[in-house]
Amino acid sequence: MRRQGWAALCAVTTLVLSGCKEREVAGTWSNASGSVALSRDDSLLYVVDADNGILAVVDTARREKVSEVRVGPRPERVAVGPDDTVYVTNRGGRSVSVIRKGDAVEAARVPVGVEPTGMALSPDGSTLYVVNSAMRESAARGSLTAIDTGTLTARWELPLGEEPRGIALLEDGRKAAVSLFRQGDVMTVDLSDANQPQVMRGGTDLLAKANRPSPPGAGGSSSEFDAPVPMNPNQGPRSFRSRGMVDLLSAPDGRRLFAPVLWSREDPLGGPVDGRGPNPGESMYGGGTPCGASAGGGVVAAGLITFDAEDEAPRPVVDDLDECKPPPEEKPDYPTSLVASPLFDTPLQGPAAAVVDPTGAWLFLVNQDSNNVAILPSWRRSGSDLVNETSPVRQLIAVGAGPNGIALTRDGRKAYVYNAFDHTVSTLGSSGNAFGDIREEGERLVIVGDTLSPMAAAGRRLFFSAVDARMTSPSVAVSCASCHLEGREDGHVWGFPDGPRQTPSLAGRMTTATAPFHWSGEFSALGDFMSATVKDRMGGQELDADTVAKLGAFIDAIPAPDNAFHGEPLTASQTRGAALFTQAKCDTCHTGAALTDNRNVDVGTFVLSGVLKDAAVVIKTGLNTPSLLGVGRTAPYLHDGSAPTLKARLMNGRETNLHGTTAGLSDADMDDLVAYLETL
């Protein structure tokens, strides 16, 4: 960039005065994230709306929608190539839509894997990399597909880990970093050989670095972790695991990556077995956030992880989350790993998209559950321009409902945010004063109408709200979606007073018709369950029947995760597995349309020792039979998350016949049974 242009940027863009230095912008930097993107000249804004299955085109000068392109089911993200070709991942259609600039129809629809999400274009635009949440051959693994943008054909598909989501290219496209959504970590892929990509690294040491000194045990997501060390509730060292790593974004110079995440608490939560807080008037999910009480918030908190991208593979640069300060070997030249709100009465929750401005000095973080955008420095954690010392946030700007995408103009003067729940675009701009304060400009532009029923649409706003007083309080600031990510699950095991409890998926499982509710089945009615959860745990209010009905309508409308095997003829292995499902009497409990008899039973999986053990009342009454709908994509398994895979679950305790008549099944039989379970 020419020096004159860079000086202009420094003068007008978000606050950057002292920290703005001339630097080269890497070809892999993106000025957009999530559901929106801009044309190369910033004249057109592209917006994907998942509910309506469209790509909307907005004239940014006139601030009006000029066209609408029908794309595939549930479009998720949008990217624009160097030649202004637009690419859209159709999460519900296993495809990528290709739209040429100025066209009102698709030019092509390219088949990819299951539930495609993140995309990245090589610097020359010749290759589009697409992240697939699952493979057509396996529900347990995702993949990365490379598409030749000239021929619009797939060059290769590389298997990855479980539920990948975001992607960022490194070293001029010679490497890729891919985020794992539920595991909250990053894989590294070597792309230097265009025809033979390789996974360089399957993860990082992020968990250990964030919990220094590493606690002797943690709840976690599988049996590789021991039970937490004994401690009084809400006292002593806490441990946290990153979840919901929806995206990765690169600094303009390519030297750093940033990952918006949720920090979910792992050590035991306080309170009696009934689910209330440890002290009268407290809610269970209040307190216990990283940094302790000084930061406010609850057991799930918004975070931002910095990765040094100059090493062979991205290296996490992360705070010790109990003390919330950099480790001795790191300079304090990166944002705090906890992104706390600077205002006690204004939560910051549910990071869904983010982008770094063209100067590399400021980061815009879009928060879906608190309906706001946070602006924070990307290279420091303190300064007189920040609101207070407990938060790195310079500004917190209110936008519409459910924001899930942001795009910055290439001169840094404007930002566009898509508010998915009210289907509007917010325009953010600078006031032009010495501090460059950013604010929402003009009225929000309505893109399209709702397709959900009025009840379900209202329920969605409640479900994803960390600001509605009916659902939570500022001191807790969590939403239902803080644990039930995307209405599904976070892969997390919570240390509740009645025992370890993994978050169950709510998506496509006919949940409201499967009373009683909770792992221990203690709530016979949906209203009782919701009021107890919202009031006693989340710090909200007693819910009236109308509010419960709205939440229930949305939960029933949450689409099931795409299953590659649905609609396909069963393979020989799956056919044998279907017969074994009946032979082993799995269908005795997992029966009916929801694949559950809604009864409590003891299948030999109670946790009887350690700090996190099942309460006596739960052992007496048993655990409620979970639905098996979509089970192939809900690892880990069991109420305590102790089985990392379906095969591990079936093999553990096979000889006891407590969880089906399995003692006589061979290892090959178990493989067939797993193959069938993945089709459900």
C-alpha positions, 0 to 999 in steps of 0.5 A: 500500500502506498504511504499516502493511502496508509496515512489516510487509513491511520487517520480515519480507521478505528482509533489507530493513531499511535500504533499504526505502522506501514506494513504489507498486507498478505494475500491471504488476509480477508476483510470479511467473516461469516455471512457477509462479504464485499465486492473487490471495489466495496460497491456491493455487499453480499449477504447469505440468509440461511432461513431463506436460502438466498444470496442478497446483493446490496448496493452500498452507496444507495444502501438498498438491495438490488438483487437476490440469488437463489442458492442451496439450502441453508447457506452459511458463508460467502467469499469473493474471489479476485475476479469478483466471483462469489462463492457460497457454502450451502450447509444444508445442501452439501454444495458450494454455489458459484455466482458471477458478478452481476448475475441473478442466477447461479453459474454452478453448484459444486458438490462437496462434503457434508455441511460445508462451512468455512472457505478460503481462496488461494492468493491467486484465486485458482483454488477454493478451499472448503471445510466440511463438517463431516464426510460422506463416508464418515460422520465422525470426521470432517474434511477439507476439499480443494476446488479448481475455480477454473473448472469448478471440480474438486481436486482432492478431499483430505480427512480432518478431525471432528466437526471442523469449521473455519479456515485461514491460509498461511504463508501465501497459501502454502499452509492452512489452519483449520478450527475444530468447532467443539474441541476448540483447537486448530489443525495445520495442513501442509498445502505446499504440494498442490496434489498431495495435502497432508495434515501436519499437526492434529492440534495444539497444547492450548488446553495445557497453556490456558490452565497453568499449572495444569490441574491434576484433572478436569471434566473435559470431553473424554475419559483421558482426563481424571476427575477434578481435584477436591475443592470448595465450589467456586473457590481455588483454581478453575480450569477451562476448555475452549469450545465453539471455535467457529472461525479463524482470522488472519492479521493483515501481515499474516503473522498472527491468527485469532480464533473467537471461542467460548471458555467453558468451565470444567471444575465442579460447579457449586450448589446442592443437587437441586441445581441452585447456586451455592448460596441463597439467591445465587444462580448456579451458572453465575461466577466462575468465569476466567479471572474470577469475580473481577471479570463478572459473567458466568461459567461460559465466557467469550474469548479470543485465542491468539496464535503465532503463525510464524512457527512451523504450525500455529502456536497458541499464545494464551493467558493463564485463565485462572490469573488472566495474565500472560505466562512469563515467556510471552510478551503482553502484546496480544489481546486478553484471552478472555473478552469481558464486557467493559460494562457490567450491565451490557453482556458480551456473549456468543462470538460468531464472526470476527475480522481484523481491520486493514491496519492490523491494529484493531479487531472487530468481534461479532457477538451473536448472543448479546447482539453487539460488536466489540472493538478491541486492539489486536496487539495490546491489552491495556491503554488509556483509550480502553474502558476499564482495566478488566476488559480489552474492549475499546467500544461495544456497539449494539446491532440487530438480533443474532449477528453472524457476519461482518465485512470491512471496506478496504479503506477501513471506513465502514463495516457491515454486519448481518443480523440473522434473526431480524434479517437486517444489515447494520452499517457501522462508521466513524464519527470522525472525531479525534478518537474515531468512535464507531457507531451504527449509521442510519436505519437497518436495511431489511433484507428478507422476511422470516420463514420461521413461524412467529412462535419459533422466531421469537423462541430463537431470539430467546434461546440465543439471548444473553441479554433478555432479562427473562433468560439470564442476568448481567452477572451470569450473561449466558444463553441456552446456546452457550452450551447448546451450540447452534442448538446442538451440543458443545461436547462438554461435560459439566461438573454438576452437583448431582454428577458429571453431565454432558450437554445433549443435542437438541437438534432434530430430536423431537425434544419437547415430546420426550418427557421427562427431561434432563439426564436424570429425568427429574422434570416431567413437564417442559415448563418445569424443566425450563424454569428450573434451568433458566431461573435457578441456573442461568439467573433468569426469571420464572417463565410463563407458559407463552415464553415456554411455548416459544422456546419449545417451538424453536427447539422443535424447529432446529434442523437435525445435523445433516447425515450423509447416510440418510436417503442412501441404501444401506451398505452390507455392513449397515444392514447387518448392523440393523439386524444386530440392533434388534438382536442385541435388544437395543430397540427395547429402549431406543424405540419409536420415532425419537428412538427413546422410550423416555424411561429411566434405567441403569445401564452400568455407567454410573460414576461411583467414585471420585470428586465428580460422582453421581448422586445417590438419588440419581443412582436410585432412579437411573438415567433417562434414555437419550434419543439416538437421532443423529447420534453419529455426530454427537461424540463424546457419549454417555452422561459423563462423556467417558466414551469418545466414540461409538465403538468405545461405548459398545466395547466398554462393558460389552460382557455385562449385558447391561447396555443391550445383549452384547456379550455374544457379539464379536468385534466385527459385529460391533463394527457393523452395529456402529455402521448402522448407528451412524445412519440414524 
